[in-house]
């Protein structure tokens, strides 16, 4: 479809492009627009009917949205912002230059401006910053007949009608009510009679990752957001949660690879931005690796008297790093899913030690045969290498499982304590173990 539209653009058949776009899904149109050069993107976007433009716009990347808004006339830009969901509009406004923001906010309708300003005042990544203020709520004395009339009147302006909320005169949250409950009960009954008073809600300042966890745990599609006085100020729906999970997972993967998190996709990052996200941790890890070099220098005499020991250093260090990385990846995932708490640390360490013993013995047995048959080393050297392997795997597993838990306890992101960081620590420890055993058992 992209090639077809590009061909029509080359032939300047814009009327046919418009006919084609009208038949397409808004998400598919957004994907095509993302692939077009900026000048062509603006032309094609302007072909969209007014009622489709805002829907397509909400599927675009934030920087693409900002680019389009700054290229449109003030009237066109204001129309799109007025038709956008308030949370999406707030995300867009947050990315734009201050002078453009002021100009647009002065021209959008007062209700939209109020909703956007309300969302912008909350901290980044908080429930308040991702909620939408477009929801349906009733008073407990409203009849079901009146509630259904309100739904019919306002459904186009709300994020969802499947779940509605009940508040008192001061907007304090009293209960929640499902659309199916309104449909199946007598219209003369009041909303208060059939509402569910056991409401699961979140505070405006709660971290978005915690919100996602609550929605997953309770298997719900939306959740109300309340302020410090338990007044209903917005809702968070499942589509926002999917975006959060994707964002948080990407951030964790980047941290586990020793990369500073970025909000842009890879192809939209410049070389300088990629350098900036990678170099801090590489510098830190390089400096940290100095300890490994110091250990080798300390045992330089021992190595000189038995050079064969040097050839097994990479294997021991790699095995230790891999063993620690496996443990850390498992524990980091468990922490992110709230399967593991700090109180479980001793239980986790005990389990990993038992796993490490089994893994270490298996590797040692396989390696012992390889050292004697293929490498033709002496039994004493093979014994030193294999004992080192067992101890290194045990230490690596303990470090790999405990550091992420400790990091979370003191307020750091556990993902930081992933393979690159743990490998650097384990490298130094494994060398110290290796040379200490060699000196003791081989008398060098």
C-alpha positions, 0 to 999 in steps of 0.5 A: 500500500505504501508503494501504491501511495508513493506512486500516486504522489509521484503522479500527483493524483491526490484525489485518488489518494484521498479515495484510497485513504478513506477506505483504510484503517486509521492505524494503517494510515498512520504507519504509511505516513511515518514512512513518507518524507516530511513534505509528502507526509503533510500533503497526504495528511491534509487530504484526510477528512476532518473526522479521520484526521484526529484519529490518524493523528493519535496513532503517530509518533509524538515527534511526527505529531509535533512536526505536522502541527507546526506545519499546519495553519493555526486553524487546522492545528487547533481543530485537531487538538480539539478533536484529540483525547485530552491525554494524547493532546497533553503528550503532544503539547509537552513535546512542542516549543513553548511559543507554539504551545502558548499560541495553540492553547490560547486558541483551543476551546476552553474545555480542552485547554483546561483538560490539557493544563490539568494533565500537564501539572502532574509529574512525568510517568505518574498516573496523573500524567497518563490519565484521560479526563474524558469519562462518564460519571453519574450521581448515585441518585440518578436513575438508570434511565437517566444514565443511559440517556447520558451515555447516548448523549456523551459517548463520542466524547468519552474514552470508554462507556463499558465502565462508568463511575459514581460520584457524590456532589463533591466528586468523591468516588463512591462506586463503579458501574458496568454498562451491562448492569445498566442494560439488564436492570430496571430503568426506574432503579437508581445507579446507587442501588446497583453500583459496586462500592468495592472500587479499585482506584489509583492516586494521581502521583502513583508511578505508571508502572505500578498502575500497569501492575494493578490493572494486570493483577485485577484483570480490568480494562480501566481504572479510576484516578483520584486525588488526595481527597479521593475525588475522581479526576480521570481514568486510565484505560488498557490502551494506555497500559499497553503503551506503558508496558512497552515503554517500561520493557524497552527501558529495562532492556536498554538498562540491562544492556548498559544503555541510557534509555531513550524515547525515540525509535532506533532509526530516528536516533542520530549518531550523536544521540546513540553515542550519548546513550552508550558511552557513560556506562562503557566508560564506567565499565572500562574503568571498573575493569581496571581491578581485573588488570590489577589482579593479573599484575599481582599474580604476574610472577605465578603466571610467568612460572606456569604460562598454561594457566593464562590460556584458561582465563577467558573461559573462566571469566566468560563462564562466571559472567554468563552464570551471573547474567542468567541469575540476574536476568531471572531475578530482574524479571521476577522483581518487575512482575512483583513475584520476588520481594526483598524479604525473599532474598535469603530464599533466592540466594539459597536456591541459586547456590543449589543451582550453582552447585549442580551447574558448576559440577556439570561444567567441571566434569565436562571440562576435566575430560576436555583438559586432559584429552584435548588440552593435554594438561596435568591432572593438577592443573585440570583440578585447579581449573575445575575447582575454580569453575565450581566456585566461580559459578557459585559466587557469580550466581549469588552476586547475580541474584542478590544485587538486583534485589538490593538495588531495588531495596535502596531505590535503584532500578534493578535492571541496572544490575544486569549482565554488563555490570555483574560481568565486570564484578564477576571477572575480578572475583573469578580471577582472584579465586583462580589465582588463589587456588593455583598458588595454594595447590600448585605451589607457584 
